[in-house]
Amino acid sequence: MTDAEWEQLRDSWSHLAQAGEQFARRVAKDARKFAERVEVHVEELTEDLRREWGAAEHRGAAPDVRRVVEELRGVVGSVLETVDDLVTDLFAGPDADKWSRRVCTRVTTCPACGRPVAAGAEAWIRGRGAGRELRCLDCGMPKSSAGRA
C-alpha cells in the first residue's frame, strides 16, 4: 500500500470518528435537555405534593397521600426504566444476542437462583428488550448456551 493510499484510509477513519463524536455530543445534549425537563417536572410535583401533604395531615388523610406518592414513584420509575432500556438496546451492537458480562442498570433478580442483583453489579446478560436474559455471576451462563458467549 502506498503512502497516498494510507493517507486516504486514515482520512476515511478520521471522518468516521468525527461523525461518531458528533453523534455522541448530540445524544448527550438531548439527554441533558431531557434531564432538565424531568427536573422541572419533579420540582412542580414536589411543590404539589408538599401542599397536598400539609392539607392531608390537617384532614388526617396522610396514608392516602403516601399511597399516591408510592404509585407516582412506580410510574416515574417505569418511565425511566423504559428510557434506559431504549438507550441500552440502541447501543447494544450486533453481539447483543450473545452472553456477555455487563453492568446492570437497575436492581433485578437472577431467575436461576432468585438472588437480587444490585444496580451497578456485573452479571451475564444477553438479548434486547423483552427478550433480555440475565444470570448472576455465581450462576453463570446456562450450560445449554455457554458455547454462544
Contacts in CASP RR format, 6 or more apart in sequence:
PFRMAT RR
TARGET T0000
AUTHOR 0000-0000-0000
METHOD contacts of the structure
MODEL  1
MTDAEWEQLRDSWSHLAQAGEQFARRVAKDARKFAERVEVHVEELTEDLR
REWGAAEHRGAAPDVRRVVEELRGVVGSVLETVDDLVTDLFAGPDADKWS
RRVCTRVTTCPACGRPVAAGAEAWIRGRGAGRELRCLDCGMPKSSAGRA
1 9 0 8 1.000
34 83 0 8 1.000
45 72 0 8 1.000
49 65 0 8 1.000
49 69 0 8 1.000
52 65 0 8 1.000
53 62 0 8 1.000
53 65 0 8 1.000
56 62 0 8 1.000
56 64 0 8 1.000
56 65 0 8 1.000
81 106 0 8 1.000
84 105 0 8 1.000
84 106 0 8 1.000
85 129 0 8 1.000
85 132 0 8 1.000
88 105 0 8 1.000
89 96 0 8 1.000
89 128 0 8 1.000
89 129 0 8 1.000
92 127 0 8 1.000
92 128 0 8 1.000
96 126 0 8 1.000
96 127 0 8 1.000
96 128 0 8 1.000
97 126 0 8 1.000
97 127 0 8 1.000
97 128 0 8 1.000
97 148 0 8 1.000
98 126 0 8 1.000
98 148 0 8 1.000
98 149 0 8 1.000
99 124 0 8 1.000
99 125 0 8 1.000
99 126 0 8 1.000
99 135 0 8 1.000
99 141 0 8 1.000
99 145 0 8 1.000
99 146 0 8 1.000
99 148 0 8 1.000
99 149 0 8 1.000
100 124 0 8 1.000
100 125 0 8 1.000
100 126 0 8 1.000
100 149 0 8 1.000
101 122 0 8 1.000
101 123 0 8 1.000
101 124 0 8 1.000
101 125 0 8 1.000
101 137 0 8 1.000
102 122 0 8 1.000
102 123 0 8 1.000
102 124 0 8 1.000
102 125 0 8 1.000
103 120 0 8 1.000
103 121 0 8 1.000
103 122 0 8 1.000
103 123 0 8 1.000
104 117 0 8 1.000
104 118 0 8 1.000
104 119 0 8 1.000
104 120 0 8 1.000
104 121 0 8 1.000
104 122 0 8 1.000
104 123 0 8 1.000
104 125 0 8 1.000
104 134 0 8 1.000
105 119 0 8 1.000
105 120 0 8 1.000
106 119 0 8 1.000
107 116 0 8 1.000
107 117 0 8 1.000
107 118 0 8 1.000
107 119 0 8 1.000
108 116 0 8 1.000
108 117 0 8 1.000
108 123 0 8 1.000
108 134 0 8 1.000
109 115 0 8 1.000
109 116 0 8 1.000
109 117 0 8 1.000
110 116 0 8 1.000
110 117 0 8 1.000
110 123 0 8 1.000
110 134 0 8 1.000
110 135 0 8 1.000
110 136 0 8 1.000
110 138 0 8 1.000
110 139 0 8 1.000
111 133 0 8 1.000
111 134 0 8 1.000
111 135 0 8 1.000
112 135 0 8 1.000
112 136 0 8 1.000
112 139 0 8 1.000
112 140 0 8 1.000
112 142 0 8 1.000
113 136 0 8 1.000
113 138 0 8 1.000
113 139 0 8 1.000
115 136 0 8 1.000
115 138 0 8 1.000
117 123 0 8 1.000
117 134 0 8 1.000
117 136 0 8 1.000
122 137 0 8 1.000
123 134 0 8 1.000
123 135 0 8 1.000
123 136 0 8 1.000
123 137 0 8 1.000
124 134 0 8 1.000
124 135 0 8 1.000
124 136 0 8 1.000
124 137 0 8 1.000
124 139 0 8 1.000
124 140 0 8 1.000
124 141 0 8 1.000
125 132 0 8 1.000
125 133 0 8 1.000
125 134 0 8 1.000
125 135 0 8 1.000
126 132 0 8 1.000
126 133 0 8 1.000
126 145 0 8 1.000
126 148 0 8 1.000
127 133 0 8 1.000
135 141 0 8 1.000
135 142 0 8 1.000
141 149 0 8 1.000
END
